Amino acid sequence: MDVPAQFAAHPWHGVDPGPDFPRAFTAFIEIVPTDTVKYELDKATGILKVDRPQLFSNVCPTLYGLVPRTYCGTRVAKLCEGKTGRAGLKGDGDPMDVCVLTEKPITHAQILVPAVPIGGLRMLDNDEVDDKILAVLKGDAVYGALTDVSEMPRSLVDRLRHYFLTYKQKPGEPGGSAAPVEITHVYGRDEALAVLEASRDDYRARFG
């Protein structure tokens, strides 16, 4: 039996984020705004899997995915400790998450998109660092000219904050989820570049 000469690349390990990283990179999209189920990458196989149904009617207002060959480890955690003044934090052990803004109605995930970072959300999930990089689709007619999170519509920043603060909340739990989620800062482009560089260094230290 003939063996295929090439297999599909693993989205986390097998995709090159690009020569201009971190100022621009290729992102792998796991979720689009019309999804009512949270999908995430299965780390072992590189195939999307169902994580859980969205528990409330709110959905992620942007494309959502990961930055290939990044890892939230000790360096990302140290950055967060320095910015928050907290000790004992650790990275969540996942690739760096990214929200990509576009005016185009992209309706399915498991695609690669060119992204340009403009900022981020510093998020803690039960004392694990779980930052969300904010980026724009390169060349996008509406958002492509944005260079910093300060230029984003405030309402969109608020929607993103609300989504991530509540997306694990169970119906009937007024106090939030069992693992408290907190967004300590909304930061700009320069800090997003530093977080991305730290996540690349964490990836190299973890995987070589």
Secondary structure as a PSIPRED ss2 file (coil, helix, strand):
# PSIPRED VFORMAT (PSIPRED V4.0)

   1 M C   1.000  0.000  0.000
   2 D C   1.000  0.000  0.000
   3 V C   1.000  0.000  0.000
   4 P C   1.000  0.000  0.000
   5 A C   1.000  0.000  0.000
   6 Q C   1.000  0.000  0.000
   7 F C   1.000  0.000  0.000
   8 A C   1.000  0.000  0.000
   9 A C   1.000  0.000  0.000
  10 H C   1.000  0.000  0.000
  11 P C   1.000  0.000  0.000
  12 W C   1.000  0.000  0.000
  13 H C   1.000  0.000  0.000
  14 G C   1.000  0.000  0.000
  15 V C   1.000  0.000  0.000
  16 D C   1.000  0.000  0.000
  17 P C   1.000  0.000  0.000
  18 G C   1.000  0.000  0.000
  19 P C   1.000  0.000  0.000
  20 D C   1.000  0.000  0.000
  21 F C   1.000  0.000  0.000
  22 P C   1.000  0.000  0.000
  23 R C   1.000  0.000  0.000
  24 A C   1.000  0.000  0.000
  25 F E   0.000  0.000  1.000
  26 T E   0.000  0.000  1.000
  27 A E   0.000  0.000  1.000
  28 F E   0.000  0.000  1.000
  29 I E   0.000  0.000  1.000
  30 E E   0.000  0.000  1.000
  31 I E   0.000  0.000  1.000
  32 V C   1.000  0.000  0.000
  33 P C   1.000  0.000  0.000
  34 T C   1.000  0.000  0.000
  35 D C   1.000  0.000  0.000
  36 T C   1.000  0.000  0.000
  37 V E   0.000  0.000  1.000
  38 K E   0.000  0.000  1.000
  39 Y E   0.000  0.000  1.000
  40 E E   0.000  0.000  1.000
  41 L E   0.000  0.000  1.000
  42 D C   1.000  0.000  0.000
  43 K C   1.000  0.000  0.000
  44 A C   1.000  0.000  0.000
  45 T C   1.000  0.000  0.000
  46 G C   1.000  0.000  0.000
  47 I C   1.000  0.000  0.000
  48 L E   0.000  0.000  1.000
  49 K E   0.000  0.000  1.000
  50 V E   0.000  0.000  1.000
  51 D E   0.000  0.000  1.000
  52 R E   0.000  0.000  1.000
  53 P E   0.000  0.000  1.000
  54 Q C   1.000  0.000  0.000
  55 L C   1.000  0.000  0.000
  56 F C   1.000  0.000  0.000
  57 S C   1.000  0.000  0.000
  58 N C   1.000  0.000  0.000
  59 V C   1.000  0.000  0.000
  60 C C   1.000  0.000  0.000
  61 P C   1.000  0.000  0.000
  62 T C   1.000  0.000  0.000
  63 L E   0.000  0.000  1.000
  64 Y E   0.000  0.000  1.000
  65 G E   0.000  0.000  1.000
  66 L E   0.000  0.000  1.000
  67 V C   1.000  0.000  0.000
  68 P C   1.000  0.000  0.000
  69 R C   1.000  0.000  0.000
  70 T C   1.000  0.000  0.000
  71 Y C   1.000  0.000  0.000
  72 C C   1.000  0.000  0.000
  73 G C   1.000  0.000  0.000
  74 T H   0.000  1.000  0.000
  75 R H   0.000  1.000  0.000
  76 V H   0.000  1.000  0.000
  77 A H   0.000  1.000  0.000
  78 K H   0.000  1.000  0.000
  79 L H   0.000  1.000  0.000
  80 C H   0.000  1.000  0.000
  81 E H   0.000  1.000  0.000
  82 G H   0.000  1.000  0.000
  83 K H   0.000  1.000  0.000
  84 T H   0.000  1.000  0.000
  85 G C   1.000  0.000  0.000
  86 R C   1.000  0.000  0.000
  87 A C   1.000  0.000  0.000
  88 G C   1.000  0.000  0.000
  89 L C   1.000  0.000  0.000
  90 K E   0.000  0.000  1.000
  91 G E   0.000  0.000  1.000
  92 D C   1.000  0.000  0.000
  93 G C   1.000  0.000  0.000
  94 D C   1.000  0.000  0.000
  95 P C   1.000  0.000  0.000
  96 M C   1.000  0.000  0.000
  97 D E   0.000  0.000  1.000
  98 V E   0.000  0.000  1.000
  99 C E   0.000  0.000  1.000
 100 V E   0.000  0.000  1.000
 101 L E   0.000  0.000  1.000
 102 T C   1.000  0.000  0.000
 103 E C   1.000  0.000  0.000
 104 K C   1.000  0.000  0.000
 105 P C   1.000  0.000  0.000
 106 I C   1.000  0.000  0.000
 107 T C   1.000  0.000  0.000
 108 H C   1.000  0.000  0.000
 109 A C   1.000  0.000  0.000
 110 Q C   1.000  0.000  0.000
 111 I E   0.000  0.000  1.000
 112 L E   0.000  0.000  1.000
 113 V E   0.000  0.000  1.000
 114 P E   0.000  0.000  1.000
 115 A E   0.000  0.000  1.000
 116 V E   0.000  0.000  1.000
 117 P E   0.000  0.000  1.000
 118 I E   0.000  0.000  1.000
 119 G E   0.000  0.000  1.000
 120 G E   0.000  0.000  1.000
 121 L E   0.000  0.000  1.000
 122 R E   0.000  0.000  1.000
 123 M E   0.000  0.000  1.000
 124 L E   0.000  0.000  1.000
 125 D E   0.000  0.000  1.000
 126 N C   1.000  0.000  0.000
 127 D C   1.000  0.000  0.000
 128 E E   0.000  0.000  1.000
 129 V E   0.000  0.000  1.000
 130 D C   1.000  0.000  0.000
 131 D C   1.000  0.000  0.000
 132 K E   0.000  0.000  1.000
 133 I E   0.000  0.000  1.000
 134 L E   0.000  0.000  1.000
 135 A E   0.000  0.000  1.000
 136 V E   0.000  0.000  1.000
 137 L E   0.000  0.000  1.000
 138 K C   1.000  0.000  0.000
 139 G C   1.000  0.000  0.000
 140 D C   1.000  0.000  0.000
 141 A C   1.000  0.000  0.000
 142 V C   1.000  0.000  0.000
 143 Y C   1.000  0.000  0.000
 144 G C   1.000  0.000  0.000
 145 A C   1.000  0.000  0.000
 146 L C   1.000  0.000  0.000
 147 T C   1.000  0.000  0.000
 148 D C   1.000  0.000  0.000
 149 V H   0.000  1.000  0.000
 150 S H   0.000  1.000  0.000
 151 E H   0.000  1.000  0.000
 152 M C   1.000  0.000  0.000
 153 P C   1.000  0.000  0.000
 154 R H   0.000  1.000  0.000
 155 S H   0.000  1.000  0.000
 156 L H   0.000  1.000  0.000
 157 V H   0.000  1.000  0.000
 158 D H   0.000  1.000  0.000
 159 R H   0.000  1.000  0.000
 160 L H   0.000  1.000  0.000
 161 R H   0.000  1.000  0.000
 162 H H   0.000  1.000  0.000
 163 Y H   0.000  1.000  0.000
 164 F H   0.000  1.000  0.000
 165 L H   0.000  1.000  0.000
 166 T H   0.000  1.000  0.000
 167 Y C   1.000  0.000  0.000
 168 K C   1.000  0.000  0.000
 169 Q C   1.000  0.000  0.000
 170 K C   1.000  0.000  0.000
 171 P C   1.000  0.000  0.000
 172 G C   1.000  0.000  0.000
 173 E C   1.000  0.000  0.000
 174 P C   1.000  0.000  0.000
 175 G C   1.000  0.000  0.000
 176 G C   1.000  0.000  0.000
 177 S C   1.000  0.000  0.000
 178 A C   1.000  0.000  0.000
 179 A C   1.000  0.000  0.000
 180 P C   1.000  0.000  0.000
 181 V E   0.000  0.000  1.000
 182 E E   0.000  0.000  1.000
 183 I E   0.000  0.000  1.000
 184 T E   0.000  0.000  1.000
 185 H E   0.000  0.000  1.000
 186 V E   0.000  0.000  1.000
 187 Y E   0.000  0.000  1.000
 188 G E   0.000  0.000  1.000
 189 R H   0.000  1.000  0.000
 190 D H   0.000  1.000  0.000
 191 E H   0.000  1.000  0.000
 192 A H   0.000  1.000  0.000
 193 L H   0.000  1.000  0.000
 194 A H   0.000  1.000  0.000
 195 V H   0.000  1.000  0.000
 196 L H   0.000  1.000  0.000
 197 E H   0.000  1.000  0.000
 198 A H   0.000  1.000  0.000
 199 S H   0.000  1.000  0.000
 200 R H   0.000  1.000  0.000
 201 D H   0.000  1.000  0.000
 202 D H   0.000  1.000  0.000
 203 Y H   0.000  1.000  0.000
 204 R H   0.000  1.000  0.000
 205 A H   0.000  1.000  0.000
 206 R H   0.000  1.000  0.000
 207 F H   0.000  1.000  0.000
 208 G C   1.000  0.000  0.000
